[in-house]
């Protein structure tokens, strides 16, 4: 679980665009670990694009 800390925090993340508050803690950790293990520039660009939709759609925000 400490592998999550191998990546510096940024302005958004995979779990933020994959359900935010609708996710369980286990799902959040799983997505963080997936990101750490499978990092790519293309995935980062995809997350940035999805962040726009997540913010304006407000899905999963309480």
N, CA, C and O atoms as a Maestro MAE file, in Angstrom:
{
 s_m_m2io_version
 :::
 2.0.0
}

f_m_ct {
 s_m_title
 :::
 protein
 m_atom[248] {
  # First column is atom index #
  i_m_mmod_type
  r_m_x_coord
  r_m_y_coord
  r_m_z_coord
  i_m_residue_number
  s_m_chain_name
  s_m_pdb_residue_name
  s_m_pdb_atom_name
  i_m_atomic_number
  :::
  1 25 0.821 -1.196 0.000 1 A "UNK " " N  " 7
  2 3 0.000 0.000 0.000 1 A "UNK " " CA " 6
  3 2 0.864 1.258 0.000 1 A "UNK " " C  " 6
  4 15 0.416 2.303 -0.473 1 A "UNK " " O  " 8
  5 25 2.073 1.186 0.510 2 A "UNK " " N  " 7
  6 3 2.955 2.350 0.497 2 A "UNK " " CA " 6
  7 2 3.443 2.682 -0.905 2 A "UNK " " C  " 6
  8 15 3.993 3.761 -1.127 2 A "UNK " " O  " 8
  9 25 3.250 1.759 -1.866 3 A "UNK " " N  " 7
  10 3 3.604 2.043 -3.269 3 A "UNK " " CA " 6
  11 2 2.857 3.259 -3.785 3 A "UNK " " C  " 6
  12 15 3.313 3.922 -4.716 3 A "UNK " " O  " 8
  13 25 1.724 3.551 -3.192 4 A "UNK " " N  " 7
  14 3 0.957 4.735 -3.595 4 A "UNK " " CA " 6
  15 2 1.789 6.002 -3.464 4 A "UNK " " C  " 6
  16 15 1.563 6.976 -4.182 4 A "UNK " " O  " 8
  17 25 2.752 5.988 -2.548 5 A "UNK " " N  " 7
  18 3 3.560 7.168 -2.278 5 A "UNK " " CA " 6
  19 2 4.761 7.286 -3.206 5 A "UNK " " C  " 6
  20 15 5.555 8.216 -3.069 5 A "UNK " " O  " 8
  21 25 4.905 6.358 -4.147 6 A "UNK " " N  " 7
  22 3 6.014 6.398 -5.092 6 A "UNK " " CA " 6
  23 2 5.852 7.502 -6.136 6 A "UNK " " C  " 6
  24 15 6.806 7.838 -6.838 6 A "UNK " " O  " 8
  25 25 4.667 8.058 -6.240 7 A "UNK " " N  " 7
  26 3 4.380 9.100 -7.222 7 A "UNK " " CA " 6
  27 2 4.024 10.380 -6.474 7 A "UNK " " C  " 6
  28 15 3.255 10.363 -5.514 7 A "UNK " " O  " 8
  29 25 4.595 11.481 -6.930 8 A "UNK " " N  " 7
  30 3 4.275 12.765 -6.309 8 A "UNK " " CA " 6
  31 2 2.819 13.118 -6.592 8 A "UNK " " C  " 6
  32 15 2.324 12.853 -7.688 8 A "UNK " " O  " 8
  33 25 2.134 13.703 -5.632 9 A "UNK " " N  " 7
  34 3 0.742 14.102 -5.858 9 A "UNK " " CA " 6
  35 2 0.649 15.191 -6.926 9 A "UNK " " C  " 6
  36 15 1.549 16.017 -7.074 9 A "UNK " " O  " 8
  37 25 -0.433 15.172 -7.646 10 A "UNK " " N  " 7
  38 3 -0.653 16.170 -8.684 10 A "UNK " " CA " 6
  39 2 -1.983 16.872 -8.483 10 A "UNK " " C  " 6
  40 15 -2.581 16.787 -7.410 10 A "UNK " " O  " 8
  41 25 -2.440 17.558 -9.502 11 A "UNK " " N  " 7
  42 3 -3.683 18.313 -9.376 11 A "UNK " " CA " 6
  43 2 -4.913 17.445 -9.589 11 A "UNK " " C  " 6
  44 15 -6.022 17.867 -9.262 11 A "UNK " " O  " 8
  45 25 -4.746 16.258 -10.121 12 A "UNK " " N  " 7
  46 3 -5.851 15.332 -10.313 12 A "UNK " " CA " 6
  47 2 -5.290 13.915 -10.259 12 A "UNK " " C  " 6
  48 15 -4.084 13.717 -10.109 12 A "UNK " " O  " 8
  49 25 -6.164 12.949 -10.382 13 A "UNK " " N  " 7
  50 3 -5.705 11.573 -10.332 13 A "UNK " " CA " 6
  51 2 -6.727 10.632 -10.929 13 A "UNK " " C  " 6
  52 15 -7.854 11.023 -11.233 13 A "UNK " " O  " 8
  53 25 -6.320 9.391 -11.092 14 A "UNK " " N  " 7
  54 3 -7.191 8.407 -11.721 14 A "UNK " " CA " 6
  55 2 -8.467 8.197 -10.921 14 A "UNK " " C  " 6
  56 15 -9.548 8.116 -11.506 14 A "UNK " " O  " 8
  57 25 -8.371 8.106 -9.603 15 A "UNK " " N  " 7
  58 3 -9.588 7.853 -8.820 15 A "UNK " " CA " 6
  59 2 -10.520 9.065 -8.835 15 A "UNK " " C  " 6
  60 15 -11.735 8.904 -8.714 15 A "UNK " " O  " 8
  61 25 -9.974 10.276 -8.981 16 A "UNK " " N  " 7
  62 3 -10.841 11.454 -9.031 16 A "UNK " " CA " 6
  63 2 -11.713 11.456 -10.282 16 A "UNK " " C  " 6
  64 15 -12.828 11.978 -10.257 16 A "UNK " " O  " 8
  65 25 -11.222 10.886 -11.361 17 A "UNK " " N  " 7
  66 3 -12.005 10.864 -12.597 17 A "UNK " " CA " 6
  67 2 -12.725 9.534 -12.787 17 A "UNK " " C  " 6
  68 15 -13.355 9.306 -13.820 17 A "UNK " " O  " 8
  69 25 -12.632 8.661 -11.794 18 A "UNK " " N  " 7
  70 3 -13.250 7.340 -11.892 18 A "UNK " " CA " 6
  71 2 -14.352 7.123 -10.875 18 A "UNK " " C  " 6
  72 15 -14.738 5.983 -10.617 18 A "UNK " " O  " 8
  73 25 -14.859 8.185 -10.301 19 A "UNK " " N  " 7
  74 3 -15.970 8.029 -9.371 19 A "UNK " " CA " 6
  75 2 -15.906 8.892 -8.130 19 A "UNK " " C  " 6
  76 15 -16.906 9.029 -7.425 19 A "UNK " " O  " 8
  77 25 -14.767 9.471 -7.848 20 A "UNK " " N  " 7
  78 3 -14.564 10.350 -6.697 20 A "UNK " " CA " 6
  79 2 -15.184 9.788 -5.437 20 A "UNK " " C  " 6
  80 15 -14.805 8.705 -4.990 20 A "UNK " " O  " 8
  81 25 -16.121 10.498 -4.862 21 A "UNK " " N  " 7
  82 3 -16.703 10.109 -3.567 21 A "UNK " " CA " 6
  83 2 -17.569 8.862 -3.638 21 A "UNK " " C  " 6
  84 15 -17.939 8.310 -2.602 21 A "UNK " " O  " 8
  85 25 -17.897 8.414 -4.832 22 A "UNK " " N  " 7
  86 3 -18.701 7.198 -4.971 22 A "UNK " " CA " 6
  87 2 -17.864 5.925 -4.797 22 A "UNK " " C  " 6
  88 15 -18.415 4.827 -4.732 22 A "UNK " " O  " 8
  89 25 -16.550 6.067 -4.722 23 A "UNK " " N  " 7
  90 3 -15.657 4.916 -4.599 23 A "UNK " " CA " 6
  91 2 -15.398 4.572 -3.135 23 A "UNK " " C  " 6
  92 15 -15.383 5.450 -2.272 23 A "UNK " " O  " 8
  93 25 -15.198 3.309 -2.875 24 A "UNK " " N  " 7
  94 3 -14.784 2.887 -1.542 24 A "UNK " " CA " 6
  95 2 -13.297 3.192 -1.380 24 A "UNK " " C  " 6
  96 15 -12.602 3.462 -2.359 24 A "UNK " " O  " 8
  97 25 -12.818 3.149 -0.144 25 A "UNK " " N  " 7
  98 3 -11.398 3.364 0.107 25 A "UNK " " CA " 6
  99 2 -10.561 2.320 -0.637 25 A "UNK " " C  " 6
  100 15 -9.521 2.651 -1.205 25 A "UNK " " O  " 8
  101 25 -11.007 1.073 -0.635 26 A "UNK " " N  " 7
  102 3 -10.275 0.010 -1.332 26 A "UNK " " CA " 6
  103 2 -10.167 0.286 -2.827 26 A "UNK " " C  " 6
  104 15 -9.119 0.054 -3.429 26 A "UNK " " O  " 8
  105 25 -11.249 0.782 -3.429 27 A "UNK " " N  " 7
  106 3 -11.222 1.113 -4.857 27 A "UNK " " CA " 6
  107 2 -10.264 2.278 -5.133 27 A "UNK " " C  " 6
  108 15 -9.553 2.281 -6.138 27 A "UNK " " O  " 8
  109 25 -10.253 3.252 -4.244 28 A "UNK " " N  " 7
  110 3 -9.357 4.393 -4.385 28 A "UNK " " CA " 6
  111 2 -7.901 3.931 -4.362 28 A "UNK " " C  " 6
  112 15 -7.100 4.341 -5.202 28 A "UNK " " O  " 8
  113 25 -7.568 3.085 -3.404 29 A "UNK " " N  " 7
  114 3 -6.204 2.569 -3.298 29 A "UNK " " CA " 6
  115 2 -5.858 1.723 -4.516 29 A "UNK " " C  " 6
  116 15 -4.751 1.820 -5.046 29 A "UNK " " O  " 8
  117 25 -6.797 0.894 -4.963 30 A "UNK " " N  " 7
  118 3 -6.565 0.049 -6.139 30 A "UNK " " CA " 6
  119 2 -6.258 0.900 -7.368 30 A "UNK " " C  " 6
  120 15 -5.349 0.576 -8.131 30 A "UNK " " O  " 8
  121 25 -7.000 1.977 -7.566 31 A "UNK " " N  " 7
  122 3 -6.765 2.849 -8.716 31 A "UNK " " CA " 6
  123 2 -5.432 3.585 -8.590 31 A "UNK " " C  " 6
  124 15 -4.725 3.761 -9.582 31 A "UNK " " O  " 8
  125 25 -5.090 4.010 -7.387 32 A "UNK " " N  " 7
  126 3 -3.786 4.653 -7.182 32 A "UNK " " CA " 6
  127 2 -2.653 3.686 -7.509 32 A "UNK " " C  " 6
  128 15 -1.679 4.072 -8.155 32 A "UNK " " O  " 8
  129 25 -2.768 2.441 -7.074 33 A "UNK " " N  " 7
  130 3 -1.729 1.450 -7.350 33 A "UNK " " CA " 6
  131 2 -1.665 1.120 -8.840 33 A "UNK " " C  " 6
  132 15 -0.580 0.929 -9.389 33 A "UNK " " O  " 8
  133 25 -2.816 1.052 -9.489 34 A "UNK " " N  " 7
  134 3 -2.832 0.833 -10.927 34 A "UNK " " CA " 6
  135 2 -2.073 1.957 -11.634 34 A "UNK " " C  " 6
  136 15 -1.283 1.710 -12.546 34 A "UNK " " O  " 8
  137 25 -2.323 3.187 -11.202 35 A "UNK " " N  " 7
  138 3 -1.646 4.334 -11.805 35 A "UNK " " CA " 6
  139 2 -0.127 4.225 -11.623 35 A "UNK " " C  " 6
  140 15 0.628 4.411 -12.577 35 A "UNK " " O  " 8
  141 25 0.311 3.928 -10.413 36 A "UNK " " N  " 7
  142 3 1.746 3.810 -10.129 36 A "UNK " " CA " 6
  143 2 2.375 2.724 -10.984 36 A "UNK " " C  " 6
  144 15 3.457 2.921 -11.537 36 A "UNK " " O  " 8
  145 25 1.718 1.589 -11.100 37 A "UNK " " N  " 7
  146 3 2.278 0.446 -11.830 37 A "UNK " " CA " 6
  147 2 2.206 0.594 -13.345 37 A "UNK " " C  " 6
  148 15 2.946 -0.077 -14.064 37 A "UNK " " O  " 8
  149 25 1.319 1.468 -13.844 38 A "UNK " " N  " 7
  150 3 1.081 1.560 -15.291 38 A "UNK " " CA " 6
  151 2 1.201 2.978 -15.824 38 A "UNK " " C  " 6
  152 15 0.530 3.334 -16.793 38 A "UNK " " O  " 8
  153 25 2.051 3.794 -15.200 39 A "UNK " " N  " 7
  154 3 2.163 5.190 -15.610 39 A "UNK " " CA " 6
  155 2 2.556 5.311 -17.071 39 A "UNK " " C  " 6
  156 15 3.397 4.568 -17.576 39 A "UNK " " O  " 8
  157 25 1.913 6.284 -17.744 40 A "UNK " " N  " 7
  158 3 2.314 6.651 -19.102 40 A "UNK " " CA " 6
  159 2 1.864 8.083 -19.357 40 A "UNK " " C  " 6
  160 15 0.930 8.578 -18.726 40 A "UNK " " O  " 8
  161 25 2.538 8.732 -20.280 41 A "UNK " " N  " 7
  162 3 2.159 10.100 -20.635 41 A "UNK " " CA " 6
  163 2 0.759 10.126 -21.232 41 A "UNK " " C  " 6
  164 15 -0.015 11.044 -20.962 41 A "UNK " " O  " 8
  165 25 0.431 9.126 -22.041 42 A "UNK " " N  " 7
  166 3 -0.902 9.062 -22.644 42 A "UNK " " CA " 6
  167 2 -1.981 8.932 -21.567 42 A "UNK " " C  " 6
  168 15 -3.043 9.545 -21.673 42 A "UNK " " O  " 8
  169 25 -1.710 8.139 -20.538 43 A "UNK " " N  " 7
  170 3 -2.678 8.011 -19.442 43 A "UNK " " CA " 6
  171 2 -2.834 9.341 -18.698 43 A "UNK " " C  " 6
  172 15 -3.944 9.699 -18.306 43 A "UNK " " O  " 8
  173 25 -1.741 10.072 -18.501 44 A "UNK " " N  " 7
  174 3 -1.823 11.373 -17.849 44 A "UNK " " CA " 6
  175 2 -2.669 12.350 -18.660 44 A "UNK " " C  " 6
  176 15 -3.477 13.091 -18.101 44 A "UNK " " O  " 8
  177 25 -2.484 12.348 -19.966 45 A "UNK " " N  " 7
  178 3 -3.280 13.226 -20.833 45 A "UNK " " CA " 6
  179 2 -4.750 12.837 -20.750 45 A "UNK " " C  " 6
  180 15 -5.620 13.705 -20.684 45 A "UNK " " O  " 8
  181 25 -5.029 11.548 -20.753 46 A "UNK " " N  " 7
  182 3 -6.405 11.067 -20.643 46 A "UNK " " CA " 6
  183 2 -7.038 11.511 -19.318 46 A "UNK " " C  " 6
  184 15 -8.198 11.922 -19.290 46 A "UNK " " O  " 8
  185 25 -6.289 11.430 -18.242 47 A "UNK " " N  " 7
  186 3 -6.801 11.844 -16.934 47 A "UNK " " CA " 6
  187 2 -7.100 13.347 -16.929 47 A "UNK " " C  " 6
  188 15 -8.109 13.778 -16.371 47 A "UNK " " O  " 8
  189 25 -6.228 14.137 -17.547 48 A "UNK " " N  " 7
  190 3 -6.472 15.581 -17.604 48 A "UNK " " CA " 6
  191 2 -7.749 15.904 -18.368 48 A "UNK " " C  " 6
  192 15 -8.527 16.763 -17.954 48 A "UNK " " O  " 8
  193 25 -7.962 15.211 -19.487 49 A "UNK " " N  " 7
  194 3 -9.190 15.431 -20.264 49 A "UNK " " CA " 6
  195 2 -10.415 15.016 -19.445 49 A "UNK " " C  " 6
  196 15 -11.414 15.735 -19.407 49 A "UNK " " O  " 8
  197 25 -10.332 13.858 -18.793 50 A "UNK " " N  " 7
  198 3 -11.458 13.374 -17.984 50 A "UNK " " CA " 6
  199 2 -11.725 14.267 -16.779 50 A "UNK " " C  " 6
  200 15 -12.854 14.336 -16.293 50 A "UNK " " O  " 8
  201 25 -10.688 14.950 -16.295 51 A "UNK " " N  " 7
  202 3 -10.862 15.859 -15.161 51 A "UNK " " CA " 6
  203 2 -11.841 16.967 -15.513 51 A "UNK " " C  " 6
  204 15 -12.678 17.346 -14.694 51 A "UNK " " O  " 8
  205 25 -11.739 17.484 -16.726 52 A "UNK " " N  " 7
  206 3 -12.661 18.534 -17.175 52 A "UNK " " CA " 6
  207 2 -14.104 18.052 -17.082 52 A "UNK " " C  " 6
  208 15 -14.971 18.761 -16.573 52 A "UNK " " O  " 8
  209 25 -14.356 16.843 -17.576 53 A "UNK " " N  " 7
  210 3 -15.715 16.294 -17.530 53 A "UNK " " CA " 6
  211 2 -16.151 16.022 -16.094 53 A "UNK " " C  " 6
  212 15 -17.316 16.233 -15.757 53 A "UNK " " O  " 8
  213 25 -15.246 15.561 -15.252 54 A "UNK " " N  " 7
  214 3 -15.582 15.266 -13.857 54 A "UNK " " CA " 6
  215 2 -15.941 16.544 -13.100 54 A "UNK " " C  " 6
  216 15 -16.867 16.550 -12.289 54 A "UNK " " O  " 8
  217 25 -15.212 17.617 -13.363 55 A "UNK " " N  " 7
  218 3 -15.467 18.883 -12.660 55 A "UNK " " CA " 6
  219 2 -16.798 19.486 -13.108 55 A "UNK " " C  " 6
  220 15 -17.610 19.881 -12.271 55 A "UNK " " O  " 8
  221 25 -17.023 19.558 -14.396 56 A "UNK " " N  " 7
  222 3 -18.242 20.184 -14.876 56 A "UNK " " CA " 6
  223 2 -19.467 19.285 -14.743 56 A "UNK " " C  " 6
  224 15 -20.591 19.775 -14.642 56 A "UNK " " O  " 8
  225 25 -19.254 17.982 -14.743 57 A "UNK " " N  " 7
  226 3 -20.367 17.049 -14.571 57 A "UNK " " CA " 6
  227 2 -20.720 16.833 -13.119 57 A "UNK " " C  " 6
  228 15 -21.843 16.437 -12.805 57 A "UNK " " O  " 8
  229 25 -19.784 17.086 -12.232 58 A "UNK " " N  " 7
  230 3 -19.909 16.965 -10.773 58 A "UNK " " CA " 6
  231 2 -20.385 15.594 -10.312 58 A "UNK " " C  " 6
  232 15 -20.917 15.467 -9.209 58 A "UNK " " O  " 8
  233 25 -20.205 14.575 -11.129 59 A "UNK " " N  " 7
  234 3 -20.584 13.226 -10.740 59 A "UNK " " CA " 6
  235 2 -19.690 12.726 -9.604 59 A "UNK " " C  " 6
  236 15 -18.465 12.806 -9.696 59 A "UNK " " O  " 8
  237 25 -20.290 12.222 -8.554 60 A "UNK " " N  " 7
  238 3 -19.538 11.702 -7.433 60 A "UNK " " CA " 6
  239 2 -19.141 12.751 -6.412 60 A "UNK " " C  " 6
  240 15 -18.523 12.421 -5.400 60 A "UNK " " O  " 8
  241 25 -19.483 14.008 -6.656 61 A "UNK " " N  " 7
  242 3 -19.146 15.083 -5.718 61 A "UNK " " CA " 6
  243 2 -20.274 15.255 -4.703 61 A "UNK " " C  " 6
  244 15 -21.452 15.241 -5.058 61 A "UNK " " O  " 8
  245 25 -19.904 15.414 -3.470 62 A "UNK " " N  " 7
  246 3 -20.914 15.637 -2.424 62 A "UNK " " CA " 6
  247 2 -20.862 17.046 -1.936 62 A "UNK " " C  " 6
  248 15 -21.636 17.423 -1.056 62 A "UNK " " O  " 8
  :::
 }
 m_bond[247] {
  # First column is bond index #
  i_m_from
  i_m_to
  i_m_order
  :::
  1 1 2 1
  2 2 3 1
  3 3 4 2
  4 3 5 1
  5 5 6 1
  6 6 7 1
  7 7 8 2
  8 7 9 1
  9 9 10 1
  10 10 11 1
  11 11 12 2
  12 11 13 1
  13 13 14 1
  14 14 15 1
  15 15 16 2
  16 15 17 1
  17 17 18 1
  18 18 19 1
  19 19 20 2
  20 19 21 1
  21 21 22 1
  22 22 23 1
  23 23 24 2
  24 23 25 1
  25 25 26 1
  26 26 27 1
  27 27 28 2
  28 27 29 1
  29 29 30 1
  30 30 31 1
  31 31 32 2
  32 31 33 1
  33 33 34 1
  34 34 35 1
  35 35 36 2
  36 35 37 1
  37 37 38 1
  38 38 39 1
  39 39 40 2
  40 39 41 1
  41 41 42 1
  42 42 43 1
  43 43 44 2
  44 43 45 1
  45 45 46 1
  46 46 47 1
  47 47 48 2
  48 47 49 1
  49 49 50 1
  50 50 51 1
  51 51 52 2
  52 51 53 1
  53 53 54 1
  54 54 55 1
  55 55 56 2
  56 55 57 1
  57 57 58 1
  58 58 59 1
  59 59 60 2
  60 59 61 1
  61 61 62 1
  62 62 63 1
  63 63 64 2
  64 63 65 1
  65 65 66 1
  66 66 67 1
  67 67 68 2
  68 67 69 1
  69 69 70 1
  70 70 71 1
  71 71 72 2
  72 71 73 1
  73 73 74 1
  74 74 75 1
  75 75 76 2
  76 75 77 1
  77 77 78 1
  78 78 79 1
  79 79 80 2
  80 79 81 1
  81 81 82 1
  82 82 83 1
  83 83 84 2
  84 83 85 1
  85 85 86 1
  86 86 87 1
  87 87 88 2
  88 87 89 1
  89 89 90 1
  90 90 91 1
  91 91 92 2
  92 91 93 1
  93 93 94 1
  94 94 95 1
  95 95 96 2
  96 95 97 1
  97 97 98 1
  98 98 99 1
  99 99 100 2
  100 99 101 1
  101 101 102 1
  102 102 103 1
  103 103 104 2
  104 103 105 1
  105 105 106 1
  106 106 107 1
  107 107 108 2
  108 107 109 1
  109 109 110 1
  110 110 111 1
  111 111 112 2
  112 111 113 1
  113 113 114 1
  114 114 115 1
  115 115 116 2
  116 115 117 1
  117 117 118 1
  118 118 119 1
  119 119 120 2
  120 119 121 1
  121 121 122 1
  122 122 123 1
  123 123 124 2
  124 123 125 1
  125 125 126 1
  126 126 127 1
  127 127 128 2
  128 127 129 1
  129 129 130 1
  130 130 131 1
  131 131 132 2
  132 131 133 1
  133 133 134 1
  134 134 135 1
  135 135 136 2
  136 135 137 1
  137 137 138 1
  138 138 139 1
  139 139 140 2
  140 139 141 1
  141 141 142 1
  142 142 143 1
  143 143 144 2
  144 143 145 1
  145 145 146 1
  146 146 147 1
  147 147 148 2
  148 147 149 1
  149 149 150 1
  150 150 151 1
  151 151 152 2
  152 151 153 1
  153 153 154 1
  154 154 155 1
  155 155 156 2
  156 155 157 1
  157 157 158 1
  158 158 159 1
  159 159 160 2
  160 159 161 1
  161 161 162 1
  162 162 163 1
  163 163 164 2
  164 163 165 1
  165 165 166 1
  166 166 167 1
  167 167 168 2
  168 167 169 1
  169 169 170 1
  170 170 171 1
  171 171 172 2
  172 171 173 1
  173 173 174 1
  174 174 175 1
  175 175 176 2
  176 175 177 1
  177 177 178 1
  178 178 179 1
  179 179 180 2
  180 179 181 1
  181 181 182 1
  182 182 183 1
  183 183 184 2
  184 183 185 1
  185 185 186 1
  186 186 187 1
  187 187 188 2
  188 187 189 1
  189 189 190 1
  190 190 191 1
  191 191 192 2
  192 191 193 1
  193 193 194 1
  194 194 195 1
  195 195 196 2
  196 195 197 1
  197 197 198 1
  198 198 199 1
  199 199 200 2
  200 199 201 1
  201 201 202 1
  202 202 203 1
  203 203 204 2
  204 203 205 1
  205 205 206 1
  206 206 207 1
  207 207 208 2
  208 207 209 1
  209 209 210 1
  210 210 211 1
  211 211 212 2
  212 211 213 1
  213 213 214 1
  214 214 215 1
  215 215 216 2
  216 215 217 1
  217 217 218 1
  218 218 219 1
  219 219 220 2
  220 219 221 1
  221 221 222 1
  222 222 223 1
  223 223 224 2
  224 223 225 1
  225 225 226 1
  226 226 227 1
  227 227 228 2
  228 227 229 1
  229 229 230 1
  230 230 231 1
  231 231 232 2
  232 231 233 1
  233 233 234 1
  234 234 235 1
  235 235 236 2
  236 235 237 1
  237 237 238 1
  238 238 239 1
  239 239 240 2
  240 239 241 1
  241 241 242 1
  242 242 243 1
  243 243 244 2
  244 243 245 1
  245 245 246 1
  246 246 247 1
  247 247 248 2
  :::
 }
}
